[in-house]
């Protein structure tokens, strides 16, 4: 039986990944979804670790690691489900360096779009926390979504530009008003 992914379990997974990473080079591994929520303290646990990397060889021992740790690991990034947002690569949030591996939270704006479009209750709660934490500015989020080129939707036959804009608009309309600082 697999165990839940807690902060401790995720840190153990990160340590094992770094320990088994190829000796040559440096690597970037991105935590996505529930893992971000767990590390940020928004949830105590999630069912699996959603990860991705620029170079998949960092995952060469993932089967043995997940069996040893009794964890579910999935390879996913927001762009597997929704169109890419402009500038996503510049918005990853650094977590820590372990050995030759730099761990990041995947772009919070991309994660937010994926969660809002999926629309499950737990996703929408995470989405509210992404905004409430200050990781995502709602106005900038809307601008980025509106900047997705129409052609990008051709890769997502279950999505339309209008359905995405409607989901984003509904989500943002349900947020509490932003209060000016000062």
C-alpha positions as CSV (number, residue, x, y, z in Angstrom):
1,X,0.0,0.0,0.0
2,X,1.3,3.5,-0.9
3,X,1.6,6.1,1.7
4,X,0.4,9.7,1.4
5,X,2.9,12.3,0.3
6,X,3.6,14.5,3.3
7,X,6.3,17.2,3.5
8,X,8.6,14.6,5.1
9,X,7.9,12.0,2.4
10,X,8.4,14.6,-0.4
11,X,11.7,15.8,1.1
12,X,12.8,12.1,1.4
13,X,11.9,11.7,-2.3
14,X,13.9,14.8,-3.2
15,X,16.9,13.5,-1.3
16,X,16.8,10.1,-3.0
17,X,16.4,11.6,-6.4
18,X,19.4,13.8,-5.8
19,X,21.4,10.9,-4.5
20,X,20.7,8.8,-7.6
21,X,21.1,11.6,-10.2
22,X,23.8,11.2,-12.8
23,X,27.2,12.3,-11.5
24,X,27.8,14.6,-14.5
25,X,25.8,17.7,-14.9
26,X,23.2,19.6,-12.9
27,X,19.4,19.1,-13.1
28,X,16.2,20.9,-12.4
29,X,13.3,19.0,-11.0
30,X,9.9,20.7,-10.8
31,X,7.2,19.9,-8.1
32,X,3.7,20.4,-9.5
33,X,0.2,20.4,-8.0
34,X,-0.4,18.7,-4.7
35,X,3.3,18.6,-3.9
36,X,3.5,22.4,-4.2
37,X,0.4,22.6,-1.9
38,X,2.1,20.3,0.7
39,X,5.5,22.1,0.6
40,X,3.7,25.5,0.9
41,X,1.8,24.2,3.9
42,X,-1.6,24.5,2.3
43,X,-2.4,20.8,2.7
44,X,-0.9,18.2,5.1
45,X,-0.7,15.5,2.4
46,X,-1.6,14.5,-1.1
47,X,-1.9,11.2,-2.9
48,X,1.1,11.5,-5.3
49,X,4.1,13.4,-6.2
50,X,3.7,15.2,-9.6
51,X,7.1,15.9,-11.0
52,X,8.8,16.9,-14.2
53,X,12.3,17.8,-15.2
54,X,14.2,19.4,-18.1
55,X,16.3,16.2,-18.4
56,X,14.6,12.9,-17.7
57,X,17.8,11.0,-16.9
58,X,17.5,12.5,-13.4
59,X,14.6,10.0,-13.0
60,X,16.6,7.0,-14.1
61,X,16.0,5.2,-10.7
62,X,12.5,6.5,-10.0
63,X,10.9,3.0,-10.1
64,X,13.2,1.7,-7.3
65,X,12.9,5.0,-5.3
66,X,9.1,5.0,-5.4
67,X,8.9,1.3,-4.4
68,X,11.4,1.8,-1.6
69,X,9.5,4.9,-0.3
70,X,6.0,3.4,-1.1
71,X,5.0,6.6,-2.9
72,X,3.0,7.3,-6.0
73,X,4.9,9.4,-8.5
74,X,3.4,10.8,-11.7
75,X,5.2,12.8,-14.4
76,X,3.1,15.8,-15.2
77,X,3.4,19.5,-16.0
78,X,0.5,21.9,-16.5
79,X,1.1,22.1,-20.2
80,X,0.0,18.5,-20.5
81,X,-3.5,19.7,-19.8
82,X,-3.7,23.4,-20.7
83,X,-1.9,25.7,-23.1
84,X,1.5,27.2,-22.0
85,X,1.5,30.7,-20.6
86,X,4.0,33.2,-22.0
87,X,7.2,33.4,-19.9
88,X,6.5,30.3,-17.8
89,X,10.2,29.3,-17.6
90,X,11.0,32.5,-15.8
91,X,8.4,32.0,-13.0
92,X,9.5,28.8,-11.4
93,X,10.0,29.2,-7.7
94,X,13.2,27.9,-6.2
95,X,12.8,25.4,-3.3
96,X,16.3,24.2,-2.6
97,X,19.4,22.6,-4.1
98,X,20.2,19.0,-3.1
99,X,23.4,17.6,-4.5
100,X,23.4,18.4,-8.2
101,X,19.6,18.9,-8.4
102,X,17.8,22.2,-8.0
103,X,14.2,21.7,-7.0
104,X,11.5,24.2,-8.0
105,X,7.8,24.8,-7.7
106,X,6.6,24.8,-11.3
107,X,5.4,28.2,-12.5
108,X,2.6,29.1,-10.1
109,X,0.6,30.8,-12.9
110,X,0.7,27.7,-15.0
111,X,-0.3,25.6,-12.0
112,X,-3.2,28.0,-11.3
113,X,-4.4,27.8,-14.9
114,X,-4.4,24.0,-14.8
115,X,-6.3,23.9,-11.5
116,X,-8.9,26.5,-12.5
117,X,-9.6,24.7,-15.8
118,X,-9.9,21.3,-14.2
119,X,-12.2,22.9,-11.6
120,X,-12.3,20.2,-8.9
121,X,-13.0,21.4,-5.4
122,X,-9.6,20.6,-4.1
123,X,-8.0,22.2,-7.1
124,X,-10.0,25.4,-6.6
125,X,-9.0,25.5,-3.0
126,X,-5.3,25.2,-4.0
127,X,-6.0,27.9,-6.6
128,X,-7.3,30.3,-4.0
129,X,-4.2,29.6,-1.9
130,X,-1.9,30.3,-4.8
131,X,-3.5,33.8,-5.1
132,X,-4.0,34.3,-1.4
133,X,-0.3,33.5,-0.7
134,X,0.8,36.2,-3.1
135,X,2.4,33.7,-5.4
136,X,0.0,34.8,-8.2
137,X,-1.2,38.2,-9.0
138,X,-4.8,37.9,-10.3
139,X,-4.5,40.8,-12.8
140,X,-1.2,39.4,-14.2
141,X,-2.8,35.9,-14.4
142,X,-5.7,37.2,-16.5
143,X,-3.3,39.0,-18.8
144,X,-1.2,35.9,-19.3
145,X,-4.3,33.8,-20.1
146,X,-5.6,36.3,-22.5
147,X,-2.1,36.3,-24.2
148,X,-2.3,32.6,-25.1
149,X,-2.4,32.5,-28.9
150,X,-5.5,31.0,-30.4
151,X,-3.3,28.5,-32.2
152,X,-2.2,27.0,-28.9
153,X,-5.7,25.6,-28.3
154,X,-5.4,23.2,-31.3
155,X,-3.3,20.9,-29.1
156,X,-6.1,20.7,-26.6
157,X,-9.2,19.4,-28.4
158,X,-11.3,19.3,-25.1
159,X,-10.6,23.0,-24.5
160,X,-11.6,26.2,-26.3
161,X,-10.3,29.7,-25.8
162,X,-13.8,30.7,-24.6
163,X,-14.1,27.9,-22.1
164,X,-10.7,28.7,-20.6
165,X,-11.5,32.4,-20.4
166,X,-14.9,31.6,-18.8
167,X,-13.3,29.4,-16.2
168,X,-10.7,32.0,-15.3
169,X,-13.3,34.8,-15.2
170,X,-15.5,32.8,-12.9
171,X,-12.7,31.9,-10.6
172,X,-11.4,35.5,-10.4
173,X,-14.9,36.8,-9.8
174,X,-15.3,34.5,-6.8
175,X,-12.1,35.8,-5.1
176,X,-12.3,38.4,-2.3
177,X,-11.5,41.9,-3.5
178,X,-7.8,42.8,-3.5
179,X,-7.1,45.4,-0.9
180,X,-4.4,48.0,-1.6
181,X,-1.3,47.7,0.6
182,X,-0.4,50.6,2.7
